[in-house]
Amino acid sequence: MATTLLLCDTADEVSRLQYFLLREAPEVVVEVTNEPFRAIELAARTRPDAVVCELALEGLGGAEFVKRLRASAPGSRVLAWSLARSPSNVAEALAAGAAGYLVKQDEPDEVWRAVRAALHGGVTLSASVAGLLSEELSRGIARVGELEADLLEIRTSVETGTTAKADFLSNVSHELRTPVTVAKGIAYVLRNPSVPDEERTQFLDQLQGALDKLMAIVDELITIAELERGALDMELEYADLAPLVRHAADDVGRQYPAISIDAQVPESLPAYADGVRVGGVVRELLDNACRFSPIGRPVELRARVMEEGVTISVTDRGEGLHRNVVTQAFTQPFSTGEGTLRKEKAGIGVGLHLARQIVVEHDGVMWADPLPGGGTRVSFCIPARPGARVATPPGAA
């Protein structure tokens, strides 16, 4: 019994395939049309053994055309011979029930081989289509590798964040315990009316110190929350930072009487800044330096006016921090640089992060330099006028 074939394509392509079949397979009975809806009618009426169709004809195309042909003639094998050559076109046509897919660069003899394979139950892709799918598969595999790497990075970041938050909770409990214990103990003692006035005054001073420490911790946490929400209010104006820097040095010096602060601050430090917050940054850096400096080794404070703006450096002579620890402290708000269970220094770990964020809000930069002889120098620079940008030094964060 002769094979019946329905062709639906442009006039030129129909003629090209018909000419080949007349020469190579004259026994094949061929019906032709240039209209997709007419092809569906012919398929329903004639029930051909196979249908070869272009999926990019006007009116109806793609996977929907294949589905309509399969519905109208369930026993017919449908093959695409199409200008549509993207991998997604191929996948959609095969999913719709096509028994083969070829592209127009494939010659009529390849189309005929695909038809014969389809008549024997096979599904055929030409070498050109297989190449397209192979390239897409290679890109997909590469993309999967990239996504796996991204997922690993995200997982690591989440785990790091989870660890940082856990460390933060441990740090907070560690830091809060001392002033709370002191405050409770003093409150208990002060209930005793027989405590002498002189001792009562001393106890009240200690209580005030404990409460001040608690308030400082709370203020840091509130500021961090405001920064992360983008709700931190900055009162930027032209100001002389020199008095604020000197006041910060005096204030921290009183807290650490065993550590001398060698401050060299010029008469004037003009800048466009929130003076109170910059003073807080200086106080934070000095506090860190004093906490990590051995007794008898002074902390150095240097301030100067440069072309870019005001630059302030604080140097301690302690053990020094590795660059990766400093980077972590800058970028992660709950990093202290030492294990909570072996903490010898105070601090909940938001200080350096908070200081850097405030400098960044000024369009400035902060960086740290471990010193060869031991110790760390932390510096920052903020612009002298609005809109100015500070050049980033090597190692700056």
Secondary structure, 3 states (H helix, E strand, C coil): CCCEEEEECCHHHHHHHHHHHHHHCCCCEEEEECCHHHHHHHHHHHCCCEEEECCCCCCCCHHHHHHHHHHHCCCCEEEEEECCCCHHHHHHHHHCCCCEEEECCCCHHHHHHHHHHHHCCCCEECHHHHHHHHHHHHHHHHHHHHHHHHHHHHHHHHHHHHHHHHHHHHHHHHHHHHHHHHHHHHHHHHCCCCCCHHHHHHHHHHHHHHHHHHHHHHHHHHHHHHHHHCCCCCCCEEEECHHHHHHHHHHHHHHCCCCCEEEECCCCCEEEECHHHHHHHHHHHHHHHHHHCCCCCCEEEEEEECCCEEEEEEEECCCCCCHHHHHHHHHCCCCCCCCHHHCCCCCCCCHHHHHHHHHHHCCCEEEEEECCCCCEEEEEEEECCCCCCCCCCCCEC
